[in-house]
Structure formats: structure tokens, C-alpha cells
Amino acid sequence: MVPAAAVAGAIVFGMANGAIAASFAVSGQTFKVSASKLEGDGFAQYGGLVHDRTGAESPVAVSGIRSAKLYDLCQSVKVPGAPIVLTINAGGDGDPATASNLMIDMNSLEGDATFTNIEIGRDASTLDAGPASAKGQAGAFGQQADSVVITDLKQVARSTSAGTFALTGLKLNLNVGPNAKECF
């Protein structure tokens, strides 16, 4: 979730360039993710493209995090054409949700971020701090850091994938009506 923070990003970027076969087509719909804090080890970020099932492409920021802890995680998605919002909450009471090899294709990210040993402007094909799949196209802009901490994370994403994603204290709710609210 972050770069904050989450997602088939490198795979989808490879699909966009014909280097990797499609593992899944994105829905074309965005979803929101928030967390009071994301702590990540091994961070990489670069630009890419995602494709929906019709082949339409959308530009995204791809973020990869080798291992992440997410405190007070909220994920929400609106059901198209209906006053319904599905929300998932996890990682509360100081017991964070955790993810390994987290990849996120996102449209936007907000929060207060601190990076340790950041390299900005690195060739995206040479990124080696994040998950092994977090590499972009040769000659493209990339950045990486040994670690990242993002507080008050707010992210709009198109897809997320992870090797493992442990949602401690998972709560799924279907909110119906004109006042159904997303995470933010």
C-alpha cells in the first residue's frame, strides 16, 4: 500500500511492455487505502502502465516494498452504480497487518514520509532494494530506499498484490445507503 504504499506493479509493467504474460487484468476501478502508519523495508518506485480486460491502459506509479507493517489499515471500494461501499479494516490495537513482496499500482499517495538511504533518479531497471519483481523499464526514472515510514497514509490504487498479506483483526463490512463512506 504505498508506495505507501501496494501490487502486481512490476508484473503489470512487464505486461505493458510485452515482457511478461498477463497474470491478471485490472478491473479499471480504483479503491482507497488508508493507514495511520506504514513501515516498510526495501522500497522501490517507478512509473508503469496497467491494462484492463479490454486492453485499455492506465498510467500508474508502481511501488514495491519487500516487507511492510500497516497500522489501522482501511481499504474501501464503491460498488459502481449503487450506494454501496465495501470496507476492510485490519491491523488495529497496535497489532499491524503485514505483507511481504508487496506491489502496488497507484494513482495517488498522500502522507508524511521518511526514507532511509534514498536514491532518487536511479535507472528503474537497476532497482534492487524492493521485491525482486520491482524493476521498471531501462532508462526510466526510478527511486529506492532501504526503508520507508509513512504516517497518515492515503492512497488511491488500481491493484495490489503480495507474496503474503496477513490481516490481523480482519473486519469486512458492506455499508449501504447514501451515507456509505469510504476510508477517506
PESUL-V644613 format. One record per residue. RES is the residue in one small letter. SS is DSSP state (h for helix, s for strand, l for the rest). PSI is psi in degrees with one decimal (none if undefined). OMEGA is omega as a letter, one per 40 degrees, with the letter a starting at -180 (none if undefined). Layout:
res->RES ss->SS psi->PSI omega->OMEGA
res->RES ss->SS psi->PSI omega->OMEGA
This chain:
res->m ss->l psi->38.6 omega->i
res->v ss->l psi->-171.5 omega->i
res->p ss->l psi->none omega->none
res->a ss->l psi->44.3 omega->h
res->a ss->l psi->none omega->none
res->a ss->l psi->none omega->none
res->v ss->l psi->135.8 omega->i
res->a ss->l psi->22.5 omega->a
res->g ss->h psi->-53.2 omega->a
res->a ss->h psi->-37.2 omega->i
res->i ss->h psi->-46.9 omega->a
res->v ss->h psi->-37.8 omega->i
res->f ss->h psi->-42.0 omega->i
res->g ss->h psi->-36.9 omega->i
res->m ss->h psi->-41.4 omega->a
res->a ss->h psi->-28.9 omega->a
res->n ss->l psi->8.2 omega->i
res->g ss->l psi->12.2 omega->a
res->a ss->l psi->-25.3 omega->a
res->i ss->l psi->140.6 omega->i
res->a ss->l psi->148.0 omega->a
res->a ss->l psi->128.4 omega->i
res->s ss->l psi->-30.8 omega->i
res->f ss->l psi->150.3 omega->i
res->a ss->l psi->137.1 omega->i
res->v ss->s psi->157.3 omega->a
res->s ss->l psi->-22.6 omega->a
res->g ss->l psi->-7.8 omega->i
res->q ss->l psi->142.7 omega->i
res->t ss->l psi->163.5 omega->i
res->f ss->s psi->161.6 omega->a
res->k ss->s psi->144.0 omega->i
res->v ss->s psi->133.7 omega->i
res->s ss->s psi->156.9 omega->i
res->a ss->s psi->145.3 omega->i
res->s ss->s psi->-31.5 omega->i
res->k ss->s psi->139.9 omega->i
res->l ss->s psi->127.7 omega->i
res->e ss->s psi->122.0 omega->a
res->g ss->s psi->142.7 omega->i
res->d ss->s psi->130.6 omega->i
res->g ss->s psi->87.5 omega->a
res->f ss->s psi->135.5 omega->i
res->a ss->s psi->147.5 omega->a
res->q ss->s psi->142.6 omega->i
res->y ss->s psi->172.7 omega->i
res->g ss->s psi->151.8 omega->i
res->g ss->s psi->-172.0 omega->i
res->l ss->s psi->145.4 omega->i
res->v ss->s psi->153.5 omega->a
res->h ss->s psi->138.8 omega->i
res->d ss->s psi->-178.6 omega->a
res->r ss->l psi->-20.2 omega->i
res->t ss->l psi->-6.8 omega->a
res->g ss->l psi->-5.3 omega->i
res->a ss->l psi->137.2 omega->a
res->e ss->s psi->151.7 omega->i
res->s ss->s psi->135.8 omega->i
res->p ss->s psi->145.5 omega->i
res->v ss->s psi->160.4 omega->i
res->a ss->s psi->125.3 omega->a
res->v ss->s psi->125.8 omega->i
res->s ss->s psi->134.9 omega->i
res->g ss->s psi->137.5 omega->i
res->i ss->s psi->124.8 omega->a
res->r ss->s psi->-46.8 omega->i
res->s ss->s psi->138.0 omega->a
res->a ss->s psi->147.7 omega->i
res->k ss->s psi->131.3 omega->a
res->l ss->s psi->118.6 omega->a
res->y ss->s psi->135.4 omega->i
res->d ss->l psi->50.1 omega->a
res->l ss->s psi->136.0 omega->i
res->c ss->s psi->133.4 omega->i
res->q ss->s psi->133.9 omega->i
res->s ss->s psi->149.3 omega->i
res->v ss->s psi->134.1 omega->i
res->k ss->s psi->139.6 omega->i
res->v ss->l psi->123.5 omega->a
res->p ss->l psi->132.7 omega->i
res->g ss->l psi->10.7 omega->a
res->a ss->l psi->152.0 omega->i
res->p ss->l psi->59.9 omega->a
res->i ss->s psi->134.2 omega->i
res->v ss->s psi->124.4 omega->i
res->l ss->s psi->127.9 omega->i
res->t ss->s psi->145.4 omega->i
res->i ss->s psi->129.6 omega->i
res->n ss->s psi->144.7 omega->i
res->a ss->s psi->169.6 omega->i
res->g ss->l psi->32.7 omega->i
res->g ss->l psi->178.7 omega->i
res->d ss->l psi->33.7 omega->i
res->g ss->l psi->4.0 omega->i
res->d ss->l psi->91.3 omega->a
res->p ss->l psi->154.0 omega->i
res->a ss->s psi->149.3 omega->a
res->t ss->s psi->151.9 omega->i
res->a ss->s psi->147.5 omega->i
res->s ss->s psi->146.8 omega->a
res->n ss->s psi->50.1 omega->a
res->l ss->s psi->128.2 omega->i
res->m ss->s psi->132.5 omega->a
res->i ss->s psi->130.1 omega->i
res->d ss->s psi->114.0 omega->a
res->m ss->s psi->157.1 omega->i
res->n ss->s psi->-34.4 omega->a
res->s ss->s psi->158.1 omega->i
res->l ss->s psi->135.6 omega->i
res->e ss->s psi->153.9 omega->i
res->g ss->s psi->-177.4 omega->i
res->d ss->s psi->117.0 omega->a
res->a ss->s psi->141.8 omega->i
res->t ss->s psi->124.5 omega->a
res->f ss->s psi->142.2 omega->i
res->t ss->s psi->127.3 omega->a
res->n ss->l psi->56.2 omega->a
res->i ss->l psi->144.1 omega->i
res->e ss->s psi->113.7 omega->a
res->i ss->s psi->131.3 omega->i
res->g ss->s psi->12.0 omega->i
res->r ss->s psi->145.7 omega->i
res->d ss->s psi->124.5 omega->a
res->a ss->h psi->-25.1 omega->a
res->s ss->h psi->-9.7 omega->a
res->t ss->h psi->7.0 omega->a
res->l ss->l psi->133.3 omega->a
res->d ss->l psi->8.8 omega->a
res->a ss->l psi->-33.0 omega->a
res->g ss->l psi->-160.7 omega->i
res->p ss->l psi->154.7 omega->a
res->a ss->l psi->-30.8 omega->a
res->s ss->l psi->-3.9 omega->a
res->a ss->l psi->72.6 omega->i
res->k ss->l psi->139.4 omega->i
res->g ss->l psi->-165.6 omega->a
res->q ss->l psi->143.3 omega->i
res->a ss->l psi->133.2 omega->i
res->g ss->l psi->-9.9 omega->a
res->a ss->l psi->155.7 omega->i
res->f ss->s psi->135.3 omega->i
res->g ss->s psi->165.6 omega->i
res->q ss->s psi->153.5 omega->i
res->q ss->s psi->160.7 omega->i
res->a ss->s psi->154.8 omega->i
res->d ss->s psi->-38.7 omega->i
res->s ss->s psi->162.0 omega->i
res->v ss->s psi->141.0 omega->i
res->v ss->s psi->124.8 omega->i
res->i ss->s psi->122.3 omega->i
res->t ss->s psi->152.8 omega->a
res->d ss->s psi->47.2 omega->a
res->l ss->s psi->131.2 omega->i
res->k ss->s psi->122.5 omega->a
res->q ss->s psi->139.6 omega->i
res->v ss->s psi->121.5 omega->a
res->a ss->s psi->162.3 omega->i
res->r ss->s psi->-31.2 omega->i
res->s ss->s psi->156.8 omega->i
res->t ss->s psi->140.1 omega->i
res->s ss->s psi->159.3 omega->a
res->a ss->l psi->152.7 omega->i
res->g ss->l psi->-48.6 omega->i
res->t ss->s psi->148.5 omega->i
res->f ss->s psi->105.3 omega->a
res->a ss->s psi->115.4 omega->a
res->l ss->l psi->91.5 omega->a
res->t ss->l psi->134.2 omega->i
res->g ss->l psi->35.0 omega->a
res->l ss->l psi->131.5 omega->i
res->k ss->s psi->121.7 omega->i
res->l ss->s psi->130.5 omega->a
res->n ss->s psi->143.3 omega->i
res->l ss->s psi->110.3 omega->a
res->n ss->s psi->123.8 omega->a
res->v ss->s psi->139.4 omega->i
res->g ss->l psi->170.4 omega->a
res->p ss->l psi->-17.8 omega->i
res->n ss->l psi->9.9 omega->i
res->a ss->l psi->125.0 omega->a
res->k ss->l psi->146.5 omega->i
res->e ss->l psi->179.1 omega->a
res->c ss->l psi->-34.6 omega->i
res->f ss->l psi->none omega->none
